[in-house]
Amino acid sequence: MIGYLPLAASLFTILFSRSVHADAKRALDTNFPDPCVIKTDAGYYAFGTAGNGVNIQVARSDDFSSWDLLSDTDALPGPFPDWVASEPNTWAPDVIKRGDGKYVMYFSASSSEDNSKHCVGAATSSSITGPYTPEDDPLACRLDKGGAIDADGFDDGGDLYVVYKVDGNSLNGDGTMHPTPIMLQAVNEDGVTPNGDPVQLLDRTDADGPVVEAPSLKKSGGTYFLTFSSNMYDTPQYDVSYATASSVKGPYTKADEPLLVSGDPSDVGSLTAPGGSDFSVDESKIVFHAFKNGHDINDGRAMYAADINLSGDTISIV
Ligand SMILES: *[C@@H]1O[C@H](CO)[C@@H](O)[C@H](O)[C@H]1NC(C)=O
């Protein structure tokens, strides 16, 4: 009998690890692009780009598995400060909780100075679902470089940062590929006041197509993990890639393999154009989007959720 035990044990391991290995799961069956996730005492909250009639969408989950769109809630209803265009066209929110218990939302909105470009702003609320009140001044604009989008807050053991993308490809109509650097901006403990000049963490190379964008930053075991998307968001080449560094300011080394690409599995079939990923604060989860109808962007981008493992220099879906 003894001889059979290791066999039984390894069979059990195979079956059990298969049954617990979960693919990414469709979290919301609606258009909810560029999601972020935050865990609170009242459950998980996700925020997404303008859609379903509101500027910033909100969804909630008790268990990270079953999600509800809070369809009557606009987390960022306005009024907006002067730097925001009359049509705010708000994109890619990220929410953090700062030391005094208030929530800070980073968002991108069209610039009143040039509404073909976006700037990154911050807004605060004492309630997770808002309404968030925008700051009078943007955090980053870079209009001469194409604008600034895709802000993500990061707490490095009490030092707060915002990473964002300089939206250089908004200038690509001139026939050249402009830089789309991912920048790191230190902010004061209020989360909204820039502290010093931003530093560049990464930029596109030919392997990334026209862009790197949608950064999210997390530290685990002494390693900084920077996820980002490359290629164009409305094509199947869009992905979730990442780079690692031993210092928050880099240098960052791109991983050999993306974390998520078209064709990867989910509970509703293979993903197409996964991107816009965001880490949970406890570094065990991500949310991201992919084409809702599975083949093109015409029905929008649905939110997906996955458990991850950060180990050494590697991120894996578990
Ligand atoms: C994460 O991956 C490492 C390396 O494969 C493994 O040793 C560790 O047990 C994993 N952790 C979790 C929580 O799955």
The ligand as an SDF file (V2000), in Angstrom:
LIG
                    3D

 14 14  0  0  0  0  0  0  0  0999 V2000
    4.5050   31.9090   -6.2550 C   0  0  0  0  0  0  0  0  0  0  0  0
    5.4210   31.3060   -7.1350 O   0  0  0  0  0  0  0  0  0  0  0  0
    6.5630   30.7670   -6.4710 C   0  0  0  0  0  0  0  0  0  0  0  0
    7.5500   30.2980   -7.5500 C   0  0  0  0  0  0  0  0  0  0  0  0
    6.9210   29.4650   -8.4830 O   0  0  0  0  0  0  0  0  0  0  0  0
    6.1200   29.6420   -5.5540 C   0  0  0  0  0  0  0  0  0  0  0  0
    7.2400   29.1220   -4.8660 O   0  0  0  0  0  0  0  0  0  0  0  0
    5.1300   30.2030   -4.5430 C   0  0  0  0  0  0  0  0  0  0  0  0
    4.6240   29.1480   -3.7430 O   0  0  0  0  0  0  0  0  0  0  0  0
    3.9720   30.8850   -5.2580 C   0  0  0  0  0  0  0  0  0  0  0  0
    3.1360   31.5440   -4.2820 N   0  0  0  0  0  0  0  0  0  0  0  0
    1.8210   31.4480   -4.3170 C   0  0  0  0  0  0  0  0  0  0  0  0
    1.0880   32.2120   -3.2530 C   0  0  0  0  0  0  0  0  0  0  0  0
    1.2240   30.7930   -5.1460 O   0  0  0  0  0  0  0  0  0  0  0  0
  1  2  1  0
  1 10  1  0
  2  3  1  0
  3  4  1  0
  3  6  1  0
  4  5  1  0
  6  7  1  0
  6  8  1  0
  8  9  1  0
  8 10  1  0
 10 11  1  0
 11 12  1  0
 12 13  1  0
 12 14  2  0
M  END
$$$$
